Amino acid sequence: MDFVIAAEARGFILGAAVAWALGAGFVPARKPGKLPHTTVSARYALEYGIDALEVHADALAGGARVLIHDDVLATGGTAGALVEIVSGLGAEVVGCAFLVELSFLGGRARLAPYPVHALIEYGD
C-alpha cells in the first residue's frame, strides 16, 4: 500500500491515522476550490443534491497502490468518486475501508469489484 486517500472532512479523522499505521502516504480529497495547486475532480450524487471532490493532479503517481477510506459507506457516491479520481490518475485501488457501513443502502455493490471492509455494519 502506497497511499490512503480520504474525503473531507470526517474521512480525515481516521484516514491520516490509517495511513500512518500502514506506513503509507496520505492524500486528502477536498471540496472544490480548497486546494492550492492544479487539481482533478469527480462529481457525485448525494441523497440531497450533487457534490464534488478534488485532489492535486500530481498526488498519485501511475501504478501507486491506494486504499480508499471514509467514515461511512452509505450509497457509495463519495467512495465511487474517489475510485474515479484514483483510477483517472493511473493509480490502483486496492480496497475500500469504512468505519460504518449502512448495508441497506447498497453502497458495497456500487464499489464492486473492489474489496470493501467495514468495522460496523447496520443492516435492514
N, CA, C and O of each residue as an XYZ file, in Angstrom:
496
protein
N       0.840     -1.169      0.000
C       0.000      0.000      0.000
C       0.890      1.238      0.000
O       1.767      1.384      0.852
N       0.660      2.112     -0.947
C       1.472      3.318     -1.036
C       0.787      4.539     -0.430
O       1.442      5.383      0.181
N      -0.545      4.632     -0.601
C      -1.290      5.805     -0.145
C      -2.652      5.417      0.406
O      -3.232      4.397      0.032
N      -3.141      6.254      1.300
C      -4.537      6.225      1.726
C      -5.135      7.546      1.278
O      -4.559      8.605      1.526
N      -6.292      7.493      0.618
C      -6.996      8.704      0.222
C      -8.299      8.747      1.011
O      -8.990      7.737      1.140
N      -8.628      9.920      1.536
C      -9.842     10.070      2.334
C     -10.523     11.389      2.003
O      -9.873     12.380      1.670
N     -11.851     11.376      2.104
C     -12.651     12.546      1.754
C     -12.808     13.492      2.939
O     -12.891     13.079      4.096
N     -12.845     14.777      2.602
C     -13.101     15.824      3.583
C     -14.495     15.614      4.171
O     -15.387     15.225      3.417
N     -14.731     15.827      5.364
C     -13.782     16.171      6.399
C     -13.683     15.029      7.405
O     -12.626     14.810      7.998
N     -14.779     14.303      7.596
C     -14.722     13.236      8.605
C     -13.759     12.131      8.216
O     -13.176     11.496      9.095
N     -13.573     11.880      6.928
C     -12.635     10.852      6.498
C     -11.207     11.155      6.915
O     -10.396     10.243      7.072
N     -10.893     12.451      7.096
C      -9.542     12.846      7.512
C      -9.217     12.356      8.918
O      -8.061     12.064      9.221
N     -10.226     12.264      9.775
C     -10.003     11.936     11.183
C      -9.279     10.609     11.321
O      -8.269     10.521     12.019
N      -9.787      9.573     10.660
C      -9.126      8.274     10.733
C      -8.216      7.998      9.544
O      -7.278      7.209      9.662
N      -8.472      8.631      8.401
C      -7.676      8.357      7.202
C      -6.202      8.616      7.389
O      -5.371      7.811      6.969
N      -5.865      9.736      8.017
C      -4.449     10.041      8.257
C      -3.834      9.049      9.233
O      -2.680      8.654      9.073
N      -4.597      8.645     10.243
C      -4.094      7.672     11.217
C      -3.894      6.304     10.572
O      -2.918      5.616     10.870
N      -4.811      5.906      9.694
C      -4.674      4.636      8.970
C      -3.420      4.672      8.101
O      -2.653      3.710      8.070
N      -3.215      5.783      7.395
C      -2.022      5.922      6.550
C      -0.756      5.800      7.396
O       0.176      5.089      7.022
N      -0.724      6.483      8.516
C       0.451      6.428      9.393
C       0.700      4.997      9.871
O       1.837      4.526      9.856
N      -0.366      4.303     10.298
C      -0.226      2.930     10.795
C       0.271      1.983      9.705
O       0.976      1.018      9.998
N      -0.089      2.251      8.461
C       0.333      1.403      7.339
C       1.681      1.812      6.759
O       2.217      1.126      5.889
N       2.229      2.919      7.232
C       3.474      3.423      6.657
C       3.271      3.954      5.255
O       4.175      3.892      4.422
N       2.082      4.476      4.995
C       1.719      4.967      3.663
C       1.565      6.483      3.682
O       1.458      7.096      4.744
N       1.557      7.072      2.501
C       1.275      8.494      2.380
C      -0.218      8.751      2.505
O      -1.031      7.843      2.331
N      -0.572      9.996      2.809
C      -1.981     10.374      2.934
C      -2.326     11.410      1.879
O      -1.605     12.394      1.707
N      -3.430     11.190      1.172
C      -3.899     12.117      0.145
C      -5.275     12.636      0.559
O      -6.230     11.861      0.619
N      -5.391     13.931      0.845
C      -6.696     14.485      1.185
C      -7.512     14.793     -0.069
O      -7.004     15.392     -1.017
N      -8.763     14.386     -0.067
C      -9.699     14.750     -1.139
C     -10.603     15.824     -0.565
O     -11.340     15.581      0.391
N     -10.545     17.024     -1.156
C     -11.218     18.186     -0.572
C     -12.354     18.676     -1.434
O     -12.477     18.310     -2.603
N     -13.177     19.505     -0.843
C     -14.257     20.169     -1.573
C     -13.625     21.106     -2.606
O     -12.500     21.564     -2.405
N     -14.315     21.396     -3.696
C     -13.751     22.239     -4.762
C     -13.274     23.602     -4.252
O     -13.916     24.252     -3.427
N     -12.102     24.005     -4.790
C     -11.564     25.326     -4.507
C     -10.723     25.439     -3.250
O     -10.271     26.536     -2.923
N     -10.494     24.343     -2.528
C      -9.744     24.429     -1.277
C      -8.276     24.044     -1.419
O      -7.484     24.315     -0.516
N      -7.902     23.428     -2.515
C      -6.506     23.025     -2.710
C      -5.779     24.082     -3.539
O      -6.360     24.653     -4.461
N      -4.507     24.346     -3.216
C      -3.805     25.476     -3.825
C      -3.130     25.216     -5.171
O      -2.518     26.127     -5.727
N      -3.223     24.029     -5.698
C      -2.474     23.693     -6.906
C      -3.453     23.133     -7.944
O      -4.655     23.066     -7.685
N      -2.952     22.737     -9.101
C      -3.769     22.139    -10.147
C      -4.427     20.869     -9.621
O      -3.773     20.033     -8.997
N      -5.735     20.731     -9.878
C      -6.473     19.604     -9.321
C      -7.210     18.818    -10.395
O      -7.399     19.286    -11.518
N      -7.619     17.616    -10.022
C      -8.569     16.815    -10.780
C      -9.761     16.607     -9.864
O      -9.622     16.614     -8.640
N     -10.941     16.420    -10.463
C     -12.129     16.300     -9.623
C     -13.080     15.240    -10.146
O     -12.975     14.775    -11.281
N     -14.012     14.875     -9.276
C     -15.101     13.968     -9.640
C     -16.352     14.448     -8.919
O     -16.313     14.811     -7.743
N     -17.455     14.443     -9.647
C     -18.743     14.816     -9.062
C     -19.480     13.543     -8.673
O     -19.277     12.488     -9.274
N     -20.333     13.652     -7.669
C     -21.116     12.501     -7.230
C     -22.447     12.963     -6.658
O     -22.588     14.098     -6.202
N     -23.415     12.065     -6.691
C     -24.756     12.372     -6.202
C     -24.861     12.082     -4.712
O     -24.363     11.069     -4.220
N     -25.510     12.981     -4.017
C     -25.857     12.797     -2.612
C     -27.357     12.555     -2.529
O     -28.071     12.714     -3.519
N     -27.828     12.177     -1.367
C     -29.259     11.989     -1.184
C     -30.018     13.293     -1.440
O     -31.204     13.268     -1.768
N     -29.333     14.433     -1.290
C     -29.980     15.741     -1.362
C     -29.376     16.660     -2.413
O     -29.639     17.862     -2.376
N     -28.583     16.157     -3.342
C     -28.008     17.006     -4.375
C     -26.737     16.422     -4.972
O     -26.510     15.213     -4.923
N     -25.914     17.297     -5.536
C     -24.657     16.920     -6.180
C     -23.510     17.583     -5.431
O     -23.636     18.719     -4.973
N     -22.394     16.877     -5.305
C     -21.206     17.437     -4.685
C     -20.002     17.014     -5.521
O     -20.151     16.301     -6.513
N     -18.816     17.450     -5.122
C     -17.594     17.095     -5.847
C     -16.425     17.030     -4.874
O     -16.453     17.635     -3.803
N     -15.412     16.293     -5.264
C     -14.153     16.209     -4.528
C     -13.013     16.490     -5.490
O     -13.101     16.191     -6.681
N     -11.934     17.073     -4.956
C     -10.738     17.352     -5.754
C      -9.498     16.845     -5.028
O      -9.448     16.817     -3.799
N      -8.508     16.448     -5.805
C      -7.171     16.152     -5.281
C      -6.166     16.836     -6.198
O      -6.478     17.169     -7.342
N      -4.964     17.039     -5.687
C      -3.918     17.596     -6.536
C      -3.649     16.639     -7.688
O      -3.599     15.423     -7.501
N      -3.478     17.192     -8.866
C      -3.275     16.387    -10.075
C      -2.017     15.531    -10.003
O      -1.923     14.506    -10.678
N      -1.051     15.946     -9.187
C       0.193     15.179     -9.066
C       0.267     14.377     -7.770
O       1.354     13.964     -7.366
N      -0.867     14.151     -7.113
C      -0.873     13.478     -5.812
C      -0.533     11.994     -5.899
O       0.057     11.436     -4.974
N      -0.898     11.363     -6.991
C      -0.684      9.918     -7.129
C       0.057      9.628     -8.419
O      -0.386     10.016     -9.501
N       1.174      8.953     -8.304
C       1.933      8.552     -9.487
C       1.289      7.302    -10.078
O       0.678      6.504     -9.368
N       1.436      7.150    -11.388
C       0.907      5.964    -12.050
C       1.412      4.693    -11.385
O       2.602      4.559    -11.101
N       0.504      3.770    -11.142
C       0.873      2.494    -10.531
C       0.846      2.486     -9.020
O       1.020      1.424     -8.422
N       0.637      3.623     -8.373
C       0.572      3.659     -6.910
C      -0.604      2.807     -6.441
O      -1.662      2.794     -7.071
N      -0.412      2.100     -5.333
C      -1.459      1.269     -4.742
C      -2.156      2.089     -3.653
O      -1.509      2.584     -2.731
N      -3.491      2.228     -3.770
C      -4.231      3.184     -2.940
C      -5.395      2.507     -2.218
O      -6.162      1.752     -2.815
N      -5.508      2.795     -0.914
C      -6.664      2.400     -0.115
C      -7.582      3.603      0.014
O      -7.137      4.687      0.392
N      -8.847      3.423     -0.293
C      -9.843      4.477     -0.121
C     -10.441      4.322      1.269
O     -10.835      3.225      1.662
N     -10.507      5.427      2.017
C     -11.056      5.380      3.371
C     -12.090      6.486      3.565
O     -11.921      7.602      3.072
N     -13.148      6.167      4.279
C     -14.133      7.165      4.693
C     -14.797      6.670      5.967
O     -14.653      5.507      6.344
N     -15.524      7.562      6.625
C     -16.150      7.168      7.883
C     -17.362      6.269      7.651
O     -17.530      5.271      8.352
N     -18.214      6.608      6.672
C     -19.454      5.862      6.450
C     -19.597      5.484      4.980
O     -19.364      6.301      4.089
N     -19.985      4.232      4.743
C     -20.388      3.790      3.405
C     -21.911      3.746      3.404
O     -22.518      2.914      4.079
N     -22.521      4.644      2.642
C     -23.974      4.685      2.515
C     -24.330      4.233      1.099
O     -24.402      3.032      0.838
N     -24.550      5.163      0.196
C     -24.901      4.804     -1.187
C     -23.674      4.534     -2.050
O     -23.801      4.013     -3.158
N     -22.494      4.880     -1.555
C     -21.258      4.655     -2.310
C     -20.856      5.808     -3.202
O     -19.885      5.691     -3.950
N     -21.574      6.922     -3.148
C     -21.268      8.053     -4.022
C     -19.914      8.675     -3.769
O     -19.155      8.907     -4.710
N     -19.597      8.947     -2.519
C     -18.313      9.565     -2.188
C     -17.162      8.634     -2.531
O     -16.199      9.044     -3.180
N     -17.258      7.371     -2.096
C     -16.189      6.412     -2.388
C     -16.081      6.156     -3.884
O     -14.979      5.968     -4.401
N     -17.210      6.146     -4.585
C     -17.177      5.974     -6.038
C     -16.443      7.113     -6.723
O     -15.715      6.896     -7.692
N     -16.633      8.333     -6.220
C     -15.903      9.482     -6.767
C     -14.406      9.325     -6.524
O     -13.596      9.666     -7.386
N     -14.039      8.813     -5.361
C     -12.615      8.595     -5.068
C     -12.030      7.513     -5.967
O     -10.891      7.632     -6.418
N     -12.798      6.460     -6.231
C     -12.351      5.431     -7.182
C     -12.095      6.065     -8.538
O     -11.085      5.773     -9.178
N     -13.003      6.931     -8.986
C     -12.860      7.609    -10.278
C     -11.592      8.452    -10.326
O     -10.865      8.424    -11.319
N     -11.324      9.200     -9.260
C     -10.137     10.050     -9.208
C      -8.870      9.209     -9.215
O      -7.958      9.460    -10.003
N      -8.812      8.215     -8.343
C      -7.616      7.364     -8.230
C      -7.333      6.681     -9.557
O      -6.201      6.712    -10.040
N      -8.341      6.069    -10.150
C      -8.169      5.373    -11.425
C      -7.782      6.336    -12.538
O      -6.953      6.011    -13.388
N      -8.380      7.516    -12.531
C      -8.074      8.519    -13.542
C      -6.644      9.009    -13.497
O      -6.101      9.446    -14.511
N      -6.034      8.938    -12.332
C      -4.634      9.344    -12.195
C      -3.665      8.188    -12.473
O      -2.451      8.344    -12.342
N      -4.209      7.038    -12.853
C      -3.372      5.897    -13.207
C      -2.923      5.074    -12.025
O      -2.033      4.234    -12.161
N      -3.518      5.295    -10.863
C      -3.177      4.513     -9.679
C      -4.144      3.335     -9.553
O      -5.160      3.275    -10.245
N      -3.813      2.404     -8.663
C      -4.595      1.185     -8.482
C      -5.330      1.217     -7.146
O      -4.711      1.386     -6.095
N      -6.643      1.055     -7.188
C      -7.428      0.939     -5.957
C      -7.270     -0.491     -5.445
O      -7.609     -1.447     -6.142
N      -6.750     -0.635     -4.216
C      -6.569     -1.977     -3.655
C      -7.690     -2.359     -2.698
O      -7.813     -3.525     -2.321
N      -8.502     -1.395     -2.307
C      -9.629     -1.693     -1.436
C     -10.240     -0.425     -0.888
O      -9.724      0.676     -1.079
N     -11.367     -0.612     -0.193
C     -12.098      0.493      0.411
C     -12.385      0.121      1.864
O     -12.854     -0.982      2.146
N     -12.104      1.041      2.781
C     -12.281      0.773      4.207
C     -13.158      1.853      4.834
O     -13.020      3.039      4.535
N     -14.059      1.418      5.707
C     -15.008      2.323      6.340
C     -15.143      1.974      7.813
O     -14.934      0.829      8.214
N     -15.487      2.952      8.597
C     -15.799      2.702      9.994
C     -17.174      2.039     10.093
O     -17.340      1.049     10.805
N     -18.166      2.594      9.370
C     -19.543      2.100      9.422
C     -20.067      1.888      8.007
O     -19.819      2.700      7.117
N     -20.789      0.797      7.807
C     -21.483      0.551      6.546
C     -22.984      0.484      6.814
O     -23.435     -0.263      7.681
N     -23.744      1.264      6.070
C     -25.203      1.193      6.098
C     -25.613      0.285      4.950
O     -25.959      0.754      3.866
N     -25.570     -1.034      5.200
C     -25.686     -2.010      4.110
C     -27.026     -1.952      3.390
O     -27.110     -2.357      2.231
N     -28.065     -1.466      4.037
C     -29.382     -1.386      3.409
C     -29.438     -0.340      2.294
O     -30.429     -0.287      1.565
N     -28.401      0.493      2.140
C     -28.364      1.487      1.067
C     -27.597      1.012     -0.167
O     -27.592      1.706     -1.184
N     -26.949     -0.155     -0.100
C     -26.361     -0.773     -1.281
C     -25.051     -0.202     -1.790
O     -24.686     -0.453     -2.939
N     -24.332      0.555     -0.976
C     -23.081      1.155     -1.432
C     -22.003      0.159     -1.817
O     -21.204      0.418     -2.717
N     -21.980     -0.976     -1.140
C     -20.967     -2.009     -1.425
C     -21.045     -2.457     -2.886
O     -20.015     -2.623     -3.539
N     -22.248     -2.651     -3.394
C     -22.428     -3.098     -4.781
C     -21.879     -2.069     -5.757
O     -21.346     -2.432     -6.806
N     -22.001     -0.798     -5.427
C     -21.516      0.262     -6.309
C     -19.987      0.259     -6.403
O     -19.424      0.746     -7.384
N     -19.325     -0.281     -5.399
C     -17.860     -0.288     -5.370
C     -17.251     -1.570     -5.937
O     -16.029     -1.702     -5.993
N     -18.091     -2.508     -6.356
C     -17.579     -3.748     -6.951
C     -16.738     -3.390     -8.169
O     -17.100     -2.477     -8.911
N     -15.658     -4.064     -8.389
C     -15.189     -5.317     -7.816
C     -14.171     -5.140     -6.676
O     -13.490     -6.099     -6.312
N     -14.059     -3.940     -6.114
C     -13.047     -3.682     -5.096
C     -13.445     -4.277     -3.755
O     -14.622     -4.265     -3.394
N     -12.473     -4.799     -3.014
C     -12.771     -5.303     -1.668
C     -13.243     -4.155     -0.770
O     -12.669     -3.065     -0.787
N     -14.282     -4.411      0.004
C     -14.837     -3.419      0.920
C     -14.794     -3.991      2.333
O     -15.227     -5.118      2.572
N     -14.264     -3.196      3.267
C     -14.187     -3.606      4.673
C     -14.823     -2.522      5.531
O     -14.560     -1.335      5.336
N     -15.658     -2.928      6.479
C     -16.261     -2.000      7.424
C     -16.183     -2.614      8.815
O     -16.399     -3.814      8.981
N     -15.873     -1.787      9.820
C     -15.786     -2.284     11.185
C     -17.166     -2.563     11.772
O     -17.334     -3.506     12.545
N     -18.158     -1.742     11.406
C     -19.510     -1.878     11.924
C     -20.472     -1.869     10.749
O     -20.329     -1.064      9.829
N     -21.454     -2.764     10.777
C     -22.465     -2.797      9.709
C     -23.857     -2.680     10.317
O     -24.210     -3.387     11.261
N     -24.631     -1.768      9.745
C     -26.045     -1.648     10.091
C     -26.851     -2.126      8.897
O     -26.777     -1.541      7.817
N     -27.625     -3.192      9.092
C     -28.402     -3.778      8.007
C     -29.824     -3.298      8.016
O     -30.159     -2.264      8.595
N     -30.672     -4.095      7.342
C     -32.095     -3.749      7.193
C     -32.756     -3.529      8.481
O     -33.950     -3.232      8.520
